[in-house]
Amino acid sequence: MKNVTLEQANELNRGKLADHLGIRITEFTPESVKATMPVEERTRQPMGVLHGGASLVLAETLASVGAWYAVADQGKVVVGMEINANHLRTVYSGTVTGHAVPLHQGRTSQVWEVKIRDEADRLVCVSRCTLAVIAPR
């Protein structure tokens, strides 16, 4: 699994929620995962700003991809257990970029930190996601 291409990583999300929101993985390594998401009608709330839930989808997508990449060679999968976020700045348009790094990679759980920034590199949201490492069904 360690030689999964960027295209293959994005293919995993085809037709899934991340794909519907326009999330595209732009970089992934064992140490970090990055992706972009447009701020547009699909990702805005009724007041015209980036929806906090869309930010959480971006954050959990990044954490999940990174955590899965770390355990796929062991025949394991990951599922979200908990996610939290602080929304720090409103964004009306453009693209946001998320960057996830692992804080803990254990045998049964992983914790990832995700920072989402706007096009001016200003911090928009910071999130922490805990994932369970499990055997696939």
N, C-alpha and C positions, 0 to 999 in steps of 0.2 A: 504493500500500500504506500510505502514511502515515496514511490515514484509516480504518484497521481499527478496529472497535469492540472494546470489552472482551469483548462477547458472542462476536464472531467469533474473537477470540484463544482463548477457552476452547473454542469449537467445534472448533478445530484438534486439540485433545487428546481429543475425544470417542472413547471406545472404546480409547484408548491407555493405556499404563502410568500416566501421570499421572492420568488419569480414574479408573482402578481404585483408586488410592491416595487419591482425594478431593482432589487438588490443584486449587485454583481460583485463577486469576490475578485479582488485585484491582486492579492498576494497572500500566500500562506506557506508557513514553515513550521517546524516544531515549536518555535519560540513566539510566533505571532501570526495573526490573520488580519487582513484588511479588506474592506469592501466599501462600495459607494451605494447611495440610495438617492434618487431624485426627490426633491421637495416639489410636489405637484398635486393635482386633484386627488390622486390615489392615496397620498400620504399626508394630506392636510386634514385638520379638524374643521368644523363649520365656521370658526372664526378666521380661517385663512392661514393659520400657522401650522408648522409641523406637528402632527399628532404624537403625543407621548407614547401611545401604543405602537406606532410605527417605529419609533426609536427603540422600543423594547424588542420588537421583532428583529431589527437590525442587530441589536446587542446579542440576543439569544442565538441568532443565526451564526454570528461570528464565534461565539463561545462554543457552540455545538460543533461547528466544523473543526475548530482547533482541538477540542477535546476528543472528537472522533478520530482525527488524524493521529493523535497520540496513542490510541489503543486499538486501532483497526488491525494491526499486525498480530494482536493477541486474540483476535476473533471476538472482540467485545464491541459493544455499542454504548452510546451515552444518551441519557434523557435528562431534561431539565427538572430540577427539584425546587429551585427558588431563584427569583430574580428581583433585583431592586434597582431603582434609578433615581437620580436627581437631575431634573430638567433645569438647566441653568440659563438658557438664552433662547429666545424665539427665533425661528427661521421661517421666512415667507416664501422663498424660492431658491432655485439653484440645486446644489448637490451637497449632501453631507457625507462624510467619510468616517467610518468606524475603524478603530484599531483595538484588537483584543490581545491580551497577554495573559499567560497563566500565572496565578498566584500560588496555586497548589495543585499538584498532579499526583494523587494517591492511587492506591490499588482499587478503592471502591468509590471515590469521589474526586472531582476536580472543581476548582474555583478559578474563574476567569474575570479579569477586570477589562471593561470596554470603555473607551473614551470616544465620543462622537464629536466631530468638529465641523464647522461650516467652511465655506470656500475661503474665508479670510483667516482660517486656522484658529478661530475662536472656539473655546470649549462650549458645546451645546448641551451635552448630557454625559454623565458618568454613571456607569452601571456595574454591578457585580452579579455574576451568574454562577450558581452552584449546580453541578451536573452529577448524576449517579452513573457509575460505570457498571454495566450489567451484561449478562450473556444475552444474545439475540434470541427471540422466540422462534 
